[in-house]
């Protein structure tokens, strides 16, 4: 097994910082720093803030499972920042900040969920183990 570079609590803090940073930065960017003429403020909030609210409770509680699935949501912001970098020269700094926060959340969250899950004894069972258990249960049922 390889040695961890960061401790589990440090990974949690980095991931939470990235998450809360996105949660605070996105409305600031879209409503104050560079309001969009194409999007209404309400639509901007619904599209870019609402998805971040779904994992809020689990992130604050430090649930490794929440950090793992929240990464799917963070990919939206990763793609948004890359698209903005590609098409909008005037918002390069804002897109880079979003990209940094999304990467912090994604990578630290992935490693936090992995290492914290190992500490808690959680693991994803292998398919062959599931099939073996089902086969044994089925065979025991037939022998009864």
N, C-alpha and C positions, 0 to 999 in steps of 0.2 A: 504494500500500500504506500502511496506517495505521501510526503509530508505536506500538510496544509500551510499555505503562505499566510493566510489571514485566519484569525480565530472565528468561531461561529458567531459570537456576539458582534464582532467587528463587521462581518459580512452582513449581518442583520441591519446594523446601523447604516452601512453604505447603501444597501438596497432600499431601506426606508427613506433615506435622504433622497435618493433618486426618485422614488415614488412620490413623496410629499413635494419634492421640487417640481415634478411634472404637474401635480395637482394645483400648485400655486402659480406656476409659471404660465400654463396654458391660458387661463382666463386673463391674466395680466397682459400677455402678448396679444390675444385676440380681441380684447375689449378696450385696452388702454394704449399699449405701445404702437400697435398697428392694426386698428380696426378694419375689417374687410368691408368693402363696398358691396360685395356679392352676397355675403352672409349677414343675416340679421343677428343681433347679439344673442337672442334666444336660441336660434339654430346653432350658433357657434358654441354656446354652452352645452347644448344637448349633444352635439357631435364630439366635442373634445374634452368635456369635463365629466359628463355622466358616466361614460365607461370606466373612468378611474374611481368612481365612488363604489362600484360593486365589491372590490376586494378590500375596502377601507378597514372594516372591522378585523378581518383576519390578519392584515398586515400589521395593524397596531398591536394585536395580540401575539404576533410572532409565530403564527401557524405556518409551518413549512409547506404544507399542502397549498395554502393560499398563495404563497410566494411562487410556487411552481406554476399554478394555472394563471396567475396574474401576468405572467410573462407573455401569454398569448395576447392580452390586452395591450401590453407595452409595445408589442410589435407594430401596432397601429401608429404609435408616435414615432417609432423608428422610421417607418416608411414615409410618414408625413414629413419628417425633417429632411430625409433624403430627397423627396420630391420637391420640397421648397428650395433646397440648395440647388437643385437642377434648374428650376424654372424662374426663380425670383431672386434677382441680384440684390434688391433692396432689403431683403430680410435674412441675409446670410448669417448675421450674428445671432438672431433669434433661433434660426434653424440649428445652428451649431450648439446652442445651449440646450435645446430640446433633444438633440442627438446625444449629447453628453449625459443628460439626466436619464434618458431611455437606456443607454448602455450601462450606466451605473446600476439601474434597477434590474436590468436583464441579467447581466453576468453575476452580480453579487447575489441577486435573488435565486438564480439557478444553483449556485454553489452553496448558499445558505440552506436551501431546501434539501440538497443532497446530504450535506454534512449533518444538519440538524436531524434529518430523517434517520441517518445512521446512528446518531447518539440516542435517539428514541427507540431504536430497534425496528423501525419501519422499513419495509422493503417491498419491492415489486416482485411478486412470485413469477417464476419462469413458466411458460406455457407447458413445458414438458412435465413439470411438477404437478400442475393442475390436472393434466390429462392422466397422469399416473394415479393421483388420488381418486379421480372419477372412475377410472378403470377398476381400482381396488374396491371402491364402494359398490360398483355395479356387480362385480364378481362375488362379493360377500352377500349381496342381496339375492343372487341366484342360488347360492349354496344354502341359504336359509330355508 
